[in-house]
Amino acid sequence: MLKRDPLDFIIQSLNLPNQVAKESLMTDKIKDISLTQVEDGIIIKLEKVPSGRHYLEVVETFGDLNRRATHQQLNRYDEELHVLGVSLSIIYRVATCYHGCLGGPHIFERLAARTHNLACSAHHLIERGLYDEALNLIRSLGEIANLFCLFYADEKALITWLHSDSKTRMNDFKPVDVRRSLEKIGKKDLMLATKDWYSNFCSEYTHVHPGTKPNVHNERGQGHAGGRFQDKGLAYCMGELATCCSYIALFASQYGGLKDSFKELRTAVATYNK
């Protein structure tokens, strides 16, 4: 086995000839590198870790290489990408009043806009192999999904939330409170971010603890500082992102009166769930 040290950066499954990869890396700021082809990709060895803005250029360059590696595998996720694209299109149109302003305080439109921005950010992180960070944002999407579910099922909760101050929201609308409210009104089965789902996202991808090991999405249990393309990470993140966004988009399309889009999304989700 080829020995690797802390300055080795592995681009897994990147199907690029060494010379092409090297040319894409070489700039006036990134010079001292060597590349070695191995079974699971290309090892890029940094002879020296730069500092200042030079280091940020290295981060951006490696991020672009991870994005290329990801794009070479995306043909396996056509259904997830279709569901995600249909969902984000609906969410964006509702957020921006594309089909006409519905009036009022635009609370749902703001939630839709936050959803859109979180989802796009998560997608960018997934492309660059930063899966834990993407899942941290997806956790927030789960919170929004549960809120939409509660407001759809309980109009009184919506009215209370709309007129609440920060203290009331902290006391009555924390993620655990929203889950309990859904359980109380018999809508537990509609909940997206269940207790187990939310706890797992908090402990694995959000909160730090003595056992924290970042960006572990491989059979070896190897953690990573920085982005790293990993098959398991890509598969898990794409599934969770598509699921959260489609769930929110179903509510958003109903709110915005987008009947055709609602049908399109239901068809896409039904195909994805087969």
C-alpha positions as CSV (number, residue, x, y, z in Angstrom):
1,M,0.0,0.0,0.0
2,L,1.3,3.5,-0.9
3,K,2.1,5.4,2.2
4,R,0.2,8.7,2.7
5,D,1.1,11.6,5.0
6,P,-0.9,14.6,6.2
7,L,0.0,16.6,3.2
8,D,-1.5,14.1,0.8
9,F,-4.8,15.1,-0.7
10,I,-6.7,12.3,-2.3
11,I,-9.2,13.0,-5.1
12,Q,-11.1,9.8,-5.2
13,S,-12.6,8.5,-8.5
14,L,-11.4,11.6,-10.4
15,N,-11.0,10.3,-13.9
16,L,-8.4,12.7,-15.1
17,P,-4.9,12.0,-16.5
18,N,-2.2,13.1,-14.2
19,Q,-1.0,15.9,-16.6
20,V,-4.5,17.3,-17.0
21,A,-5.1,17.3,-13.2
22,K,-1.7,18.9,-12.7
23,E,-2.3,21.6,-15.2
24,S,-5.6,22.4,-13.5
25,L,-3.8,22.7,-10.2
26,M,-0.7,24.6,-11.2
27,T,-1.0,28.4,-10.7
28,D,1.5,31.0,-9.7
29,K,0.4,30.3,-6.1
30,I,0.3,26.5,-6.2
31,K,3.6,25.1,-7.5
32,D,5.1,22.5,-5.3
33,I,2.9,19.5,-5.9
34,S,3.3,15.9,-7.2
35,L,0.6,13.5,-8.4
36,T,0.4,9.8,-8.1
37,Q,-2.3,7.6,-9.7
38,V,-3.8,5.0,-7.3
39,E,-6.7,2.6,-7.4
40,D,-9.2,4.9,-5.8
41,G,-8.1,8.1,-7.5
42,I,-5.2,10.6,-7.6
43,I,-3.0,11.5,-4.7
44,I,-2.0,15.1,-4.8
45,K,1.0,15.8,-2.5
46,L,1.6,19.3,-1.3
47,E,5.3,19.8,-0.6
48,K,4.4,22.8,1.6
49,V,1.1,24.1,3.0
50,P,0.8,27.7,2.0
51,S,-0.7,30.5,4.2
52,G,-2.8,33.6,3.8
53,R,-4.7,34.1,0.5
54,H,-2.5,31.4,-1.1
55,Y,-4.0,28.8,1.2
56,L,-7.5,30.0,0.2
57,E,-6.6,29.5,-3.4
58,V,-5.6,25.9,-2.6
59,V,-8.9,25.3,-0.9
60,E,-10.8,26.7,-3.9
61,T,-8.7,24.6,-6.4
62,F,-9.2,21.4,-4.4
63,G,-12.9,22.2,-4.1
64,D,-13.1,22.5,-7.9
65,L,-11.5,19.1,-8.3
66,N,-13.9,17.5,-5.9
67,R,-16.7,19.1,-7.9
68,R,-15.4,17.5,-11.0
69,A,-15.2,14.1,-9.3
70,T,-18.8,14.6,-8.1
71,H,-20.1,15.5,-11.5
72,Q,-18.6,12.4,-13.0
73,Q,-20.9,10.3,-10.7
74,L,-24.1,12.4,-10.9
75,N,-25.6,10.3,-13.7
76,R,-26.4,7.8,-10.9
77,Y,-28.6,10.3,-9.2
78,D,-30.9,11.5,-12.1
79,E,-34.1,10.9,-10.1
80,E,-32.8,12.8,-7.0
81,L,-31.6,15.7,-9.1
82,H,-35.0,15.8,-10.9
83,V,-36.9,15.9,-7.7
84,L,-34.6,18.5,-6.2
85,G,-34.8,20.7,-9.3
86,V,-38.6,20.6,-9.5
87,S,-38.8,21.3,-5.7
88,L,-36.4,24.2,-5.8
89,S,-38.2,25.7,-8.8
90,I,-41.5,25.7,-6.9
91,I,-39.9,27.0,-3.7
92,Y,-38.2,29.9,-5.6
93,R,-41.4,30.9,-7.4
94,V,-43.3,31.0,-4.2
95,A,-40.5,32.9,-2.4
96,T,-40.4,35.6,-5.2
97,C,-44.2,35.9,-5.9
98,Y,-43.3,34.8,-9.5
99,H,-47.0,33.9,-10.2
100,G,-48.4,37.0,-8.5
101,C,-48.3,38.4,-5.0
102,L,-50.7,36.8,-2.6
103,G,-50.5,39.8,-0.2
104,G,-50.2,39.7,3.5
105,P,-47.0,39.8,5.6
106,H,-45.1,37.3,3.3
107,I,-44.2,35.0,6.1
108,F,-44.4,31.8,4.0
109,E,-42.6,33.5,1.2
110,R,-39.7,34.3,3.6
111,L,-39.6,30.7,4.8
112,A,-39.6,29.6,1.2
113,A,-36.7,31.9,0.5
114,R,-34.7,30.6,3.5
115,T,-35.4,27.1,2.3
116,H,-34.2,27.9,-1.2
117,N,-31.0,29.4,0.1
118,L,-30.2,26.6,2.5
119,A,-30.8,24.0,-0.1
120,C,-28.7,25.7,-2.7
121,S,-25.9,26.1,-0.2
122,A,-26.1,22.4,0.8
123,H,-25.9,21.4,-2.9
124,H,-22.8,23.5,-3.4
125,L,-21.2,21.8,-0.3
126,I,-22.2,18.4,-1.5
127,E,-20.5,19.0,-4.9
128,R,-17.3,19.9,-3.1
129,G,-17.2,16.9,-0.7
130,L,-18.2,18.8,2.4
131,Y,-20.9,16.4,3.4
132,D,-21.1,17.0,7.2
133,E,-21.5,20.7,6.5
134,A,-24.2,20.1,3.9
135,L,-26.1,17.8,6.4
136,N,-25.9,20.5,9.0
137,L,-27.9,22.8,6.6
138,I,-30.2,19.9,5.8
139,R,-31.0,19.6,9.5
140,S,-32.3,23.2,9.3
141,L,-34.5,22.2,6.3
142,G,-35.9,19.4,8.5
143,E,-36.9,22.0,11.1
144,I,-38.6,24.1,8.4
145,A,-40.4,21.1,7.1
146,N,-41.8,20.3,10.5
147,L,-43.0,23.9,10.9
148,F,-44.8,23.8,7.5
149,C,-46.4,20.5,8.6
150,L,-47.6,21.9,11.9
151,F,-49.0,25.1,10.3
152,Y,-50.8,23.0,7.7
153,A,-52.3,20.8,10.3
154,D,-53.0,23.3,13.0
155,E,-54.1,26.8,12.1
156,K,-54.1,27.9,15.8
157,A,-50.4,27.1,16.0
158,L,-49.8,29.2,12.9
159,I,-51.6,32.2,14.3
160,T,-49.8,31.8,17.6
161,W,-46.4,31.6,15.8
162,L,-47.2,34.6,13.6
163,H,-47.9,36.8,16.7
164,S,-45.3,35.4,19.0
165,D,-42.3,37.2,20.4
166,S,-38.8,35.6,20.7
167,K,-39.6,34.3,24.3
168,T,-42.7,32.5,23.1
169,R,-40.9,31.0,20.2
170,M,-38.1,29.8,22.4
171,N,-40.7,28.3,24.9
172,D,-43.2,26.8,22.4
173,F,-41.6,26.4,19.0
174,K,-38.3,24.8,19.5
175,P,-37.8,21.8,17.2
176,V,-38.7,19.4,20.1
177,D,-41.9,21.5,20.8
178,V,-42.9,21.3,17.2
179,R,-42.5,17.6,17.2
180,R,-44.5,17.2,20.4
181,S,-47.3,19.4,19.0
182,L,-47.5,17.2,15.9
183,E,-47.7,14.1,18.0
184,K,-50.4,15.7,20.2
185,I,-52.7,16.5,17.3
186,G,-52.2,13.0,15.9
187,K,-49.9,14.0,12.9
188,K,-46.8,12.1,13.9
189,D,-46.9,10.2,10.6
190,L,-46.7,13.4,8.6
191,M,-43.5,14.5,10.5
192,L,-40.3,14.6,8.4
193,A,-37.7,15.4,11.1
194,T,-38.5,12.8,13.7
195,K,-36.8,12.6,17.1
196,D,-34.3,10.0,15.9
197,W,-33.6,11.8,12.6
198,Y,-33.0,15.1,14.3
199,S,-30.9,13.6,17.1
200,N,-28.7,11.9,14.6
201,F,-28.2,15.1,12.6
202,C,-27.3,17.0,15.8
203,S,-24.8,14.5,17.2
204,E,-23.2,13.5,13.9
205,Y,-23.1,16.7,11.9
206,T,-23.8,19.7,14.1
207,H,-22.7,19.6,17.7
208,V,-19.1,18.8,18.7
209,H,-18.2,16.3,21.4
210,P,-15.2,14.2,22.4
211,G,-16.0,11.6,19.8
212,T,-16.4,14.1,16.9
213,K,-14.8,12.8,13.7
214,P,-15.4,15.1,10.7
215,N,-16.5,14.0,7.2
216,V,-16.5,10.3,7.8
217,H,-18.5,8.7,4.9
218,N,-16.5,5.7,4.0
219,E,-16.0,2.0,5.1
220,R,-12.6,2.7,6.7
221,G,-14.0,5.2,9.2
222,Q,-11.4,7.8,7.9
223,G,-12.2,11.4,8.9
224,H,-11.1,14.3,6.7
225,A,-10.2,18.0,7.2
226,G,-11.5,19.6,4.1
227,G,-13.7,18.3,1.3
228,R,-13.3,14.8,-0.1
229,F,-15.4,13.0,-2.6
230,Q,-16.9,9.9,-1.0
231,D,-19.6,7.7,-2.6
232,K,-21.5,7.1,0.6
233,G,-21.5,10.8,1.5
234,L,-22.8,11.8,-2.0
235,A,-25.6,9.1,-1.9
236,Y,-26.7,10.0,1.6
237,C,-26.7,13.7,1.1
238,M,-28.5,13.7,-2.2
239,G,-31.3,11.5,-0.8
240,E,-31.8,13.7,2.3
241,L,-31.7,17.0,0.4
242,A,-34.1,15.8,-2.3
243,T,-36.5,14.4,0.4
244,C,-36.5,17.6,2.6
245,C,-36.9,19.9,-0.4
246,S,-39.7,17.9,-2.0
247,Y,-41.6,17.8,1.3
248,I,-41.4,21.5,1.8
249,A,-42.2,22.1,-1.9
250,L,-45.5,20.1,-1.6
251,F,-46.7,22.5,1.1
252,A,-45.3,25.5,-0.8
253,S,-47.1,24.6,-4.1
254,Q,-50.4,24.2,-2.2
255,Y,-49.9,27.6,-0.5
256,G,-49.1,29.3,-3.8
257,G,-51.9,27.6,-5.7
258,L,-49.5,25.9,-8.1
259,K,-51.7,23.0,-9.1
260,D,-49.7,21.9,-12.2
261,S,-46.4,22.1,-10.3
262,F,-47.9,20.2,-7.4
263,K,-48.9,17.4,-9.8
264,E,-45.4,17.5,-11.4
265,L,-43.8,17.2,-8.1
266,R,-46.0,14.3,-6.9
267,T,-45.2,12.4,-10.1
268,A,-41.5,13.0,-9.7
269,V,-41.6,11.9,-6.0
270,A,-43.7,8.8,-6.9
271,T,-41.1,7.8,-9.5
272,Y,-38.2,8.4,-7.0
273,N,-39.8,6.4,-4.3
274,K,-40.4,3.3,-6.5
